[in-house]
Amino acid sequence: MRSVRENLIDIQNNMLEVTDRPINIIAVTKYVSKERTKEAIEAGIGHIGESKVHDFLAKYEQFHQHDVKWHFIGTLQSRKVKEVISKIDYLHSLDRIKLAEEIEKRAEKQVNCFVQVNVAKEETKQGIDEKDLLQFVQSLHGFSKINVIGLMTMAPYTEDEKHIEKVFSTLQQLQKDVQALKQTNAPCVELSMGMSNDYPLAAKYGSTFVRIGSVLVGE
Ligand SMILES: *Cc1c(COP(=O)(O)O)cnc(C)c1O
């Protein structure tokens, strides 16, 4: 198996071919062991992402003393908010008011949230419809525990690069629309997009956080 360090260098080089903007790499460790997660941290990766509450808590318990930021990237059920919210640095899946209300009730400090948008309109994907985005963000006005730091999307799994690019460029435009609201708790300066099969394309369209599992730590 290739080391995380070798994979990381390849990924960084691939992104450098597209942009010299620095892009944060989140190691998505949901498929891998604690040992492999440790290897990622030792390779200098500063962001760990998990998509299930149980796995998140296991990795967090083991490694929270390390200098890493913790990302929750999967669907979060409202009733599970209390188990994780004080441990999360970034939530990538805010997509309903009920979840926001639960965060508002449970969080001790402000949480950086990405609003997840279902740009590709896939039935199986979570996220709000792009036509509802601005109204949703406006409805978060006055939520003291929510900081809409950016937008997140997942592109469809396809070979059709033009289609993927359309999804990413749409999210980049939506980011500008949210910024234009000038809402104090919605600076929307970040974009969470790009996974193992499409991160170079995401880099091209303004991504600031890529979420990479398979090609970085393994599947
Ligand atoms: C699993 C997962 C990823 C990483 O997927 P890879 O294709 O293995 O890079 C990224 N984002 C989310 C939301 C995920 O669930």
The ligand as a Tripos MOL2 file, in Angstrom:
@<TRIPOS>MOLECULE
LIG
   15    15     1     0     0
SMALL
NO_CHARGES

@<TRIPOS>ATOM
      1 C1        -16.9270    9.5410    1.5570 C.3       1 LIG1
      2 C2        -17.0800   10.9750    1.3200 C.ar      1 LIG1
      3 C3        -16.0530   11.7050    0.7060 C.ar      1 LIG1
      4 C4        -14.7610   11.0930    0.2130 C.3       1 LIG1
      5 O1        -14.9910   10.1820   -0.8190 O.3       1 LIG1
      6 P1        -13.8160    9.6440   -1.7680 P.3       1 LIG1
      7 O2        -14.4710    9.4660   -3.0850 O.co2     1 LIG1
      8 O3        -13.3650    8.3640   -1.1610 O.co2     1 LIG1
      9 O4        -12.7540   10.6680   -1.8190 O.co2     1 LIG1
     10 C5        -16.2480   13.0660    0.5420 C.ar      1 LIG1
     11 N1        -17.3760   13.6910    0.9510 N.ar      1 LIG1
     12 C6        -18.3820   13.0140    1.5380 C.ar      1 LIG1
     13 C7        -19.5960   13.7660    1.9610 C.3       1 LIG1
     14 C8        -18.2680   11.6500    1.7380 C.ar      1 LIG1
     15 O5        -19.2850   10.9860    2.3210 O.3       1 LIG1
@<TRIPOS>BOND
     1     1     2 1
     2     2     3 ar
     3     2    14 ar
     4     3     4 1
     5     3    10 ar
     6     4     5 1
     7     5     6 1
     8     6     7 2
     9     6     8 1
    10     6     9 1
    11    10    11 ar
    12    11    12 ar
    13    12    13 1
    14    12    14 ar
    15    14    15 1
@<TRIPOS>SUBSTRUCTURE
     1 LIG1         1 GROUP 0 **** ****
